[in-house]
């Protein structure tokens, strides 16, 4: 991962996992202050489609559509500096073919998973800038990753992994699953629309479950519809407290804070997620208390020995972030002390046990 200069981010720029330390380049974090410029810059210029757009059919072999010898880093580039994502992916596929990656069919649809940063719910196929794309494929090697980084300037990070894998930790007894970052930086951001405005969700992609803005927005919609059924006034909402019991990178709990909830408890068993939740809280305008000792710069998370310190990641005026198996939350919070508990679990998880615990923590339970 890209190394960062020493910063004053309360140690949130370091993540330790399996004896490796991941340092987050905080200048790559998107927040509400720089989001307007990013959204404005997303629009293609007037010349993109007229002068530089080359249509590539996704189910027709590339070598039947393009002269691969001409496919270099300038091919199809507009004067504004952007290229259509299909041209970029074709360039990546060319390198993979030259490096003897076998394809069932040499078509765009069989290429790597493209992960734009920032990514938002946009039906238009994008013209993308340099250093704005992370790619994922199970057959990538470090040599291939190095070539792609050197020859395709839109790519900022290369990850080895299967997009069907569920990255993270299911429960305390599960095996940790993560992708492998082969080259560059894989810090990326999703810009999620909500009834209370944009929410920025930064993530370290090789340590994060693959989920995209349309799915995240649908979950927010379900949560919003659920709250609307209560027919609450703004004043009543401002007195509510919630537990986001499986918070991931913080999307749903941050929405509740933006909606006006009095307090939200964030929790996830996967430590990288809780640290990114803390970063995302700050990025969305909910600052972390600075007096937390173990979040100061240079503090090694592996050195924490106090149980309370291990469990509590961060806090602010209206939130707390915990890194616990969900089953252990009832050891901290007394019976039904919160108004709502949200459970957004991985696909295929049996939620019966979690729902029973959630009912002991909150008056209402919503399983997303």
WONOR-V36626 format. One line per field, one symbol per residue. phi: phi as a letter, one per 40 degrees, with the letter a starting at -180 (. if undefined). psi: psi as a letter, one per 20 degrees, with the letter a starting at -180 (. if undefined). burial: + if it has 24 or more other ideal C-beta (glycine too) atoms within 12 Angstrom, else -. A space follows every 10 residues. Layout:
phi: ???
psi: ???
burial: ???
//
This chain:
phi: .dcbcdbbbf gccbbbafgb bbbccccccc bccbcccccc cccccccdcc bbcbcbccbb dcccbbcccc cbcbcgcccc hcbccccccc cccdcccccg ccbcacbdcc ccccbcacba cbcccccbcc gbbbbbacbc bccccccccc bbcccbabbc icccccchbc acccccbacb ccagbbcabb bbcacbhcbc bcacccbbcc abddcccccc dccccccccc fccdccccbc babccbcfch dcccdcccch dcabccaacc ddccccdccc dcccgbcccc ccccbcdgcc ccccbcdccc cccaaacbab bbbaddcccc cbbcdfcbca bbbbccdgcc cdcccccdcc cacbbbcc
psi: qpqqqprmkk jijppppljq ppppoiiipp rihjhghghh ihpqrhighg hipopppijp pgiihqohhi naiipjprhi iqqqhhgghh hghgghghjk ppqgqmrhij arppoqpqpr npippqpqrq ljppqpqijq rhgggggghh ioihpiqppp rpiiqopbog ahjrpppqrp ohqbpkprpp opqrikaqpp oqqohijqpo prggghhhgg gggghghhii lqrhghhijq qqpnhmicjj gghhghghhj qgqpppqqio ghghhhgggh gghjjnqqpi jogijqpipo hiiphpgghg hogrrahkqq pqnqphhihi igprpliqhq pponrqpipo jgghhgghhi hqhqpoo.
burial: ++------++ +++++++--- -+++++-+++ ++--+--+-- -+-+---+-- -+++-+---- -+--++---- +-+-++++-- -+++++++++ +++++++--- +----+++-+ ++++++++++ +----++++- +++++++-++ ---++-+++- ++++++++++ +---++++++ +-----++++ ++++++++++ ++++-+-+++ ++++++++++ +++--++-++ --++-++--- ------+--+ ++++++++++ ++++++++++ +-++++++++ ++++++++++ ++++++-+-- -+-++----- +--------- ++++++-+++ ++++++--++ --+----+++ ++++++--+- +--++-++++ ++-+++++
//
